[in-house]
Amino acid sequence: MKILFVHQNFPGQFLHIVRHLVQMKHHEIAFITEPNANLIAGVHKVPYPRPQPGHAETHIAARELDGGVRRAEVVARTATNLKNLGFDADIVIGHHGWGELLNLPEVWPKAPILGYLEFYYNTHGVDVGFDPEFPNDPNDYPRIRAKNAINHIALNLGGHGQTPTEWQRSTYPAWARDQINLVWEGVNLDVCAPDEKLRRASLKIGDMTIRASDKLVTYVSRDLEPYRGFHVMMRTLPHLLKARKDIKVVMVGGDGISYGTGPAGGGNWREKMLAELGSGIDPKRVVFPGRVDYQTYLKLLKRSDAHVYLTYPFVASWSLREALAAGCAVVGSDTPPVREFITHEETGLLAPFFDPKGICDTVLRVLEDKALSDRLRHAARGYAEARLSMQDYLKSYERLIERLTGLPIGEPESKPAPRRRAGARGAGR
């Protein structure tokens, strides 16, 4: 089968499925992307030039669509060149977020387009307006609605979408959900696995040494910002540090902005919260190592005595999946994306997002009740084995590709392939 992937930052969400298809050795894999240094052996990487920027006069609400349409044009030209070189795609797989897939039906009219649909922007009931500390200006609602322009065009490209969680699918309008296939993303359960030696080991992070007798509380986010509950976690720390003298805390994450906005007046959220809390944060017991390498990150999860994961109603982080797989005792925010992964008192504990004292008390339950901690750890790992297996994810992806193309994926084609059904772009899960 000839399979085309498209993502502006190769390999994006498609690392594992691309590697898996390459290992089968009988598929031809091409990947259209902006230039970067990443490589996967066996993949024909096809770079496209960065699109020209839009005009300053473009209305702010239309800028994402304008950028997406510009990118779609560049990608379509690149795809046409690829087709002229003999690559006749059986299926196109990509991420709809940047508009790259929008013009590809004209390049390969018969190929199903399977687009990753990550999130539908709503002005009420999801992330917008969730946090009363940072109210949204109603005048901004038209811009938020307009962010769905690419989503809407994408949903008219043949009815084949994919998303990794039920909650993410639920953010889309009811009429669109049957077009979006649920493909639960897996983690490497061999790499993200409990390690009893590390659980009892000493660990050095920056200038902090975590002794075997210390209680380690971990928090991980790509960037330290309100969308991931950083401000709430910081307000939790004085309560934790006061409650037990043996607690040490590692707060992993950068000082940038992945979602939302920075603090009013400039600076970053780490500096703002440290200034707010002052002496309530003991620098000898709380460390901010920034972003860390993957091996250090895994060591922290495996050593963690309590892992705190907080988020607005927004896309759940990979770190939540990996924390469960590593057998962490997770204290999560009682928000819809987290509830899809954590059942309170079974696979973890939930606490109200806006309640620092409540989060503290929940963490202390884990630290002070070994039987509870052991039970939660065992159940978290069991959940990961049942729901987050990489092999299950890859098999699910295989079945979806076979269903959309009508072609076998697991073996070389030694006889004429089944004819693809005419107009095979129907909706379905």
C-alpha atoms as one frame of an Amber mdcrd trajectory, in Angstrom:
protein
   0.000   0.000   0.000   1.146   3.568  -0.673   0.481   5.639   2.430   1.004
   9.384   2.680   1.345  11.174   6.000   1.193  14.955   6.363   2.225  16.989
   9.416   4.073  20.280   9.571   6.428  18.931  12.275   7.536  15.452  11.191
   6.613  12.958  12.598   4.103  14.655  14.942   1.477  12.310  16.392   2.345
   9.643  13.837   5.736   8.423  15.068   4.593   5.002  16.256   2.245   4.103
  13.413   4.813   5.233  10.828   7.533   3.098  12.408   5.131   0.178  12.599
   4.195   0.416   8.921   7.846   0.714   7.910   8.679  -2.442   9.870   6.141
  -4.358   7.784   8.533  -3.764   4.847   5.895  -3.939   2.107   4.355  -0.467
   2.298   5.652   2.640   0.584   5.555   5.491   3.100   5.882   9.161   2.176
   5.653  12.042   4.639   5.049  15.650   3.583   6.312  18.134   6.165   8.140
  21.361   6.764  11.912  20.841   6.799  13.400  19.538  10.047  16.248  17.268
  11.095  14.098  14.311  12.189  14.501  11.088  10.230  12.882   7.649  10.201
  14.616   4.998   8.119  12.350   3.732   5.356  10.255   6.907   5.118  10.449
   9.134   2.043  10.414  12.563   3.663   9.076  15.252   1.320   9.665  18.814
   2.565   7.488  21.735   1.593   8.493  25.406   1.859   7.088  27.487   4.668
   4.030  29.375   3.366   4.174  33.106   2.865   2.846  35.012   5.898  -0.572
  36.604   5.711  -1.223  40.301   5.402  -1.294  42.487   8.492  -4.691  43.783
   7.352  -6.274  40.324   7.639  -8.952  40.340  10.332  -7.675  38.729  13.526
 -10.547  36.220  13.495  -9.613  35.060   9.986  -5.857  34.691  10.437  -5.841
  30.988  11.298  -7.995  30.214   8.268  -5.841  32.446   6.075  -2.718  30.652
   7.272  -4.365  27.262   6.785  -5.430  28.022   3.223  -1.940  29.272   2.374
  -0.433  26.117   3.818  -2.972  23.953   1.978  -1.890  25.469  -1.346   1.798
  24.791  -0.716   1.136  21.226   0.432  -1.089  20.517  -2.577   1.649  21.677
  -4.964   4.153  19.460  -3.165   1.723  16.536  -3.267   1.116  17.044  -6.992
   4.851  16.833  -7.631   4.958  13.633  -5.588   2.065  12.186  -7.577   3.761
  13.081 -10.866   6.757  11.054  -9.690   4.521   7.991  -9.444   3.274   8.056
  -5.859  -0.461   7.287  -6.094  -1.626   7.380  -2.487  -4.047   4.709  -1.275
  -4.760   6.784   1.834  -3.727  10.170   3.209  -3.259  10.516   6.973  -2.539
  13.814   8.676  -3.419  16.441  11.263  -6.155  18.929  10.385  -4.908  21.636
  12.727  -2.841  23.603  10.218  -4.949  23.172   7.074  -2.437  20.979   5.263
  -4.987  18.391   4.120  -7.629  20.763   2.788  -6.669  20.661  -0.907  -5.539
  17.049  -1.165  -8.892  15.631  -2.401  -8.104  17.330  -5.704  -4.708  15.608
  -5.878  -5.920  12.091  -5.021  -9.717  12.115  -5.515 -10.124   8.395  -4.745
  -7.923   8.245  -1.652  -9.672   8.495   1.727  -8.331  11.310   3.885  -8.009
  10.378   7.553  -7.520  13.570   9.523  -6.592  13.962  13.177  -9.259  16.146
  14.806  -7.869  17.242  18.139 -10.248  19.809  19.587 -13.321  21.874  18.724
 -13.294  25.397  20.136 -16.325  26.376  22.196 -17.145  29.710  23.782 -18.799
  28.068  26.788 -18.576  24.822  28.718 -15.030  23.742  27.933 -11.772  25.654
  28.456 -13.069  29.140  27.665 -14.581  30.673  30.790 -13.545  27.738  32.976
 -11.195  29.683  35.232 -12.861  32.689  36.917  -9.426  34.088  37.752  -8.907
  34.775  34.052 -12.301  35.781  32.613 -12.721  35.968  28.868 -13.936  39.105
  27.164 -17.192  38.278  25.323 -15.880  40.428  22.492 -13.343  37.648  21.926
 -15.996  34.976  21.321 -16.283  35.599  17.552 -12.537  35.002  17.190 -12.810
  31.777  19.205 -15.676  30.515  17.042 -13.717  31.411  13.912 -10.888  29.124
  15.043 -13.156  26.262  13.937 -13.135  27.290  10.268 -10.511  24.684   9.352
 -12.350  22.117  11.500 -15.525  22.689   9.490 -13.825  22.422   6.105 -12.027
  19.291   7.312 -15.300  17.661   8.337 -16.451  17.971   4.730 -13.483  16.106
   3.243 -15.206  12.733   3.210 -16.226  11.912   6.751 -13.050  10.298   8.075
 -11.661  11.808  11.245  -9.800  10.381  14.198  -9.293  11.526  17.773  -7.750
   9.820  20.821 -10.407  10.234  23.540 -14.175  10.214  23.921 -14.007  13.600
  25.612 -12.176  15.203  22.693 -14.787  13.798  20.328 -17.511  15.208  22.586
 -16.202  18.760  22.068 -17.374  18.551  18.440 -20.996  19.249  17.467 -23.321
  16.251  17.672 -23.716  16.152  13.881 -19.962  15.665  13.437 -19.209  12.970
  16.000 -20.136   9.952  13.879 -17.487  11.062  11.392 -14.739  10.901  14.029
 -13.177   7.519  14.766 -11.895   6.921  18.280  -8.310   5.629  18.199  -6.957
   5.374  21.742  -3.280   6.295  21.693  -0.893   3.843  23.286   2.328   4.165
  25.232   5.353   1.896  25.374   4.439  -0.225  28.378   7.926  -1.719  28.552
   9.603   1.685  28.843   6.878   3.296  30.962   6.762   0.623  33.630   7.052
   0.546  37.415  10.575   0.070  38.739  10.794  -1.023  42.363  14.501  -0.229
  42.557  13.874   3.369  41.489  10.935   3.626  43.897  13.393   3.229  46.772
  16.355   5.023  45.214  17.941   8.398  45.814  17.721  10.826  42.918  19.441
  14.105  42.124  17.560  16.750  40.135  19.472  19.973  39.643  20.748  21.036
  43.047  18.224  18.897  44.902  18.980  15.425  46.225  15.907  13.296  46.836
  16.806  10.709  49.445  15.195   7.302  49.708  13.386   8.491  52.840  11.959
  11.630  51.180   8.400  11.807  49.900   8.623  12.967  46.277   5.697  14.888
  44.777   5.949  15.378  41.007   4.228  17.709  38.566   4.886  17.720  34.805
   3.742  20.049  32.036   5.283  21.140  28.753   5.059  24.697  30.067   4.192
  25.951  33.540   0.894  27.732  32.897  -2.713  27.963  34.119  -4.169  25.636
  31.442  -2.324  22.824  33.226  -3.197  24.097  36.694   0.247  25.456  37.490
  -1.108  28.397  39.495  -3.267  26.038  41.559  -0.411  23.609  42.111   1.812
  26.443  43.303  -0.832  27.500  45.818  -0.986  23.890  46.996   2.722  23.764
  47.821   2.752  25.882  51.020   0.111  23.559  52.501   2.115  20.463  51.531
   5.450  21.779  52.749   3.928  22.766  56.081   2.164  19.433  56.551   5.262
  17.236  56.224   8.938  18.073  56.521   9.988  15.110  54.366   8.169  16.283
  51.216  10.204  17.381  48.215   8.621  18.637  45.014   9.863  18.605  41.414
   7.964  20.885  39.020   8.935  19.955  35.441   8.115  22.355  32.615   9.312
  25.299  30.590   8.606  28.988  31.029   6.869  29.432  27.684   3.205  29.444
  26.718   1.729  26.362  25.061  -1.903  27.354  25.641  -3.620  30.522  26.730
  -1.661  33.679  27.461   1.146  34.901  29.688   0.725  36.957  32.859  -0.575
  40.498  32.582   2.407  42.801  32.683   4.840  40.309  31.152   7.207  37.731
  32.561   6.301  34.081  33.012   3.959  32.196  35.301   6.731  30.652  37.387
   8.101  34.073  38.298   4.618  35.424  38.939   3.628  32.618  41.283   6.940
  32.662  43.145   6.457  36.393  43.716   2.896  35.805  44.931   3.797  33.022
  47.367   7.121  34.368  48.620   8.468  32.491  51.629   5.719  29.874  51.287
   7.927  28.129  48.711  11.140  26.725  50.185  13.730  26.602  47.365  15.540
  23.795  49.176  12.455  21.603  48.889  10.923  22.718  45.583  12.918  22.598
  42.360  12.072  23.849  38.859  14.400  21.994  36.445  12.671  23.321  33.316
  12.108  20.771  30.576  14.093  17.601  31.184  15.292  14.793  28.929  13.041
  11.768  28.561  15.116   9.436  30.732  15.145  11.920  33.617  11.406  12.389
  33.203  10.831   8.628  33.412  13.026   8.348  36.507  10.936  11.037  38.185
   7.681   9.228  37.411   9.036   5.906  38.633  10.402   7.442  41.848   7.341
   9.618  42.503   5.369   9.072  45.709   2.471  11.202  44.424   2.079  12.614
  40.926  -0.231  15.612  40.510  -1.901  16.178  37.141  -4.163  19.214  36.728
  -5.788  20.549  33.583  -8.592  22.768  32.364 -11.211  20.948  30.272  -8.727
  20.585  27.413  -6.701  17.929  25.621  -5.137  15.522  28.142  -1.337  15.449
  28.184   0.803  12.464  27.240   2.309  12.676  30.728  -0.982  11.498  32.241
  -0.921   8.325  30.154   2.735   7.707  30.939   2.258   8.355  34.660  -0.467
   5.709  34.786   1.693   3.267  32.826   4.615   3.897  35.198   2.372   2.963
  38.113   2.187   6.411  39.672  -0.260   7.225  42.432  -1.958  10.033  40.519
  -3.877  12.901  42.076  -5.781  14.482  39.214  -8.101  17.417  38.776 -11.772
  16.492  38.766 -12.219  17.726  35.190 -13.732  15.787  32.251 -10.507  14.929
  30.366  -8.976  13.474  33.534 -12.100  11.539  34.513 -11.829   9.608  31.256
  -8.533   8.152  32.513  -8.962   8.133  36.282 -11.814   6.617  38.235 -11.776
   8.178  41.705 -10.558   5.802  44.425  -9.782   3.125  41.812  -7.088   4.161
  39.316  -6.213   7.379  41.121  -7.699  10.142  43.236  -9.531  13.233  42.012
  -9.703  16.632  43.671 -11.472  19.882  42.736  -9.334  21.916  40.342  -9.741
  25.199  42.234  -9.085  23.840  45.744  -5.367  23.960  46.712  -6.095  22.772
  50.258  -8.229  19.925  48.921  -5.472  18.896  46.517  -2.988  19.001  49.389
  -5.199  16.804  51.571  -5.623  14.328  48.709  -1.865  14.132  48.145  -1.353
  13.586  51.873  -3.783  10.657  51.769  -1.525   8.986  49.223   1.660   9.764
  51.136   0.321   8.603  54.501  -1.634   5.487  53.528   0.692   2.857  52.059
  -2.113   0.394  51.408  -4.026   3.032  49.448  -0.899   4.048  47.534  -0.064
   0.452  46.621  -3.629  -0.233  45.503  -3.770   2.880  43.318  -0.389   2.122
  41.748  -1.367  -1.427  40.906  -4.702  -0.304  39.453  -3.089   2.493  37.414
  -0.708   0.033  35.811  -3.552  -2.417  35.217  -5.575   0.309  33.530  -2.629
   1.180  31.283  -2.158  -2.453  30.301  -5.859  -2.767  29.482  -6.404   0.569
  27.714  -3.077   2.144  26.752  -1.171  -0.689  25.096   0.898   0.373  22.097
   0.093  -2.903  20.340  -3.645  -2.364  20.787  -3.272   1.167  19.407  -1.385
  -0.061  16.338  -3.892  -2.860  15.687  -6.758  -0.393  15.979  -5.008   1.877
  13.483  -4.445  -1.054  11.115  -8.127  -1.983  11.196  -9.147   1.610  10.484
  -6.795   1.892   7.498  -8.060  -1.425   6.115 -11.682  -0.367   6.523 -11.178
   2.964   4.778  -9.081   1.639   1.884 -10.560  -1.823   1.416  -6.968  -3.074
   1.159  -5.099  -5.573   3.374  -2.412  -3.994   5.487  -0.659  -6.901   7.150
   0.727  -8.757   4.156   2.196  -7.952   0.728  -0.286  -7.852  -2.113   0.306
 -11.110  -4.028  -3.001 -11.048  -5.854  -5.237  -8.319  -7.236  -6.349  -6.109
  -4.390 -10.063  -5.862  -3.586 -11.661  -3.050  -5.489 -12.181   0.039  -3.394
 -15.869   0.791  -2.992 -17.004   3.723  -5.071 -17.076   6.895  -3.036 -15.744
   5.048   0.007 -15.717   8.036   2.285 -18.723   7.290   4.412 -19.031   8.185
   8.063 -18.387   5.601  10.707 -16.631   4.820  13.946
